[in-house]
Amino acid sequence: MLNWALTFLVIAIIAAILGFGGIAGTAAGIAKIIFFIFVALLVISLVANAVRGKGPKV
């Protein structure tokens, strides 16, 4: 999922450089949403592992 966020971020940067404001804004918005979903899932995963008594695998 983080790969999708980074992909949309790159699309937004390229579109911004080329002057496509609408596309850049949309891609940046999608990247932001996907990134926050990724962070939320990460936190939920860490909490679930802590509740089950498993530490993070290193």
C-alpha positions in Angstrom: 0.0 0.0 0.0 2.9 2.3 0.7 4.0 1.7 -2.9 0.7 3.0 -4.2 1.1 6.1 -2.1 4.6 6.7 -3.4 3.4 6.0 -7.0 0.6 8.7 -6.7 3.1 11.1 -5.1 5.5 10.7 -8.0 2.6 11.2 -10.5 1.6 14.3 -8.6 5.1 15.7 -8.7 5.5 15.0 -12.4 2.1 16.5 -13.2 3.0 19.6 -11.1 6.3 20.1 -13.0 4.4 19.8 -16.3 1.8 22.3 -15.2 -1.2 20.0 -14.9 -2.7 21.5 -11.8 -5.9 19.5 -11.6 -4.2 16.1 -12.1 -1.4 17.0 -9.7 -3.9 18.0 -7.0 -6.0 14.9 -7.5 -2.9 12.6 -7.4 -1.5 14.3 -4.4 -4.9 13.9 -2.6 -5.0 10.2 -3.4 -1.4 9.8 -2.2 -2.2 11.5 1.0 -5.3 9.4 1.7 -3.5 6.1 0.9 -0.6 7.1 3.1 -2.8 7.8 6.1 -4.7 4.5 5.5 -1.3 2.8 5.5 -0.2 4.5 8.8 -3.6 3.5 10.4 -3.2 -0.1 9.4 0.4 -0.1 10.7 -0.7 1.2 14.1 -3.6 -1.4 14.2 -1.1 -4.1 13.4 1.3 -3.0 16.1 -1.4 -2.8 18.7 -2.8 -6.2 17.7 0.6 -7.8 18.0 1.2 -6.1 21.4 -2.2 -7.4 22.7 -1.4 -11.0 21.5 2.0 -10.7 23.3 4.1 -10.8 20.2 6.9 -8.3 19.8 7.9 -6.8 16.5 10.0 -9.1 14.4 13.4 -7.7 13.7 
